[in-house]
């Protein structure tokens, strides 16, 4: 099963990277397989420092901002407990992990990891259709170079309905961020 969340990693200079990611997890959440592209900061950081923190979050605005490179400032963090890493203070649960092995044979490296410590900050908000719609819209916005514009626009229109019906301020702001990102991307593409 794939669980969407946010992974934090550090480079050699202790600079924090925050990236939405959906690792393959086991049912007990004791092992994760991360599959970042080799061009990503997460990949480079895990190769330099083979550990990180995976977070279960319900803040879709943070996910959208991080996925679309729109973080205006880094969110608050605290020290991890068993690894040299950072834990988001606005998360539900976190999982500190170490890389057990990796496979670099394809464009997306598979990092097989073992959870070495788990922590909890608060309960998850709960199921909300707008949160899920924003998550899907964000994933779609990261694939604009792969999906025809007409299909993107159709999918965004369908995702707008649950946002309009069930969103709170955070989900509304996140969906607006995603749709603006999409509009800007197509405008830049048209002017090239």
Secondary structure, DSSP 8 states (H G I E B T S, - for coil): -EEEEEEEEE-TT--EEEEEEEEEE-TTS-EEEE--BTTSHHHHHHHHS-EEEEEE---HHHHHHHHTT--SS---EEE-SSSS-EEESS-SEEEEEEEEEEE-SSSB-EEEEEEEEEEE-S------HHHHHHHHHHHHHTTTTTS-HHHHHHHHHHHHHHHHHH--HHHHHHHHHHHHHHHHHHHHHHT-
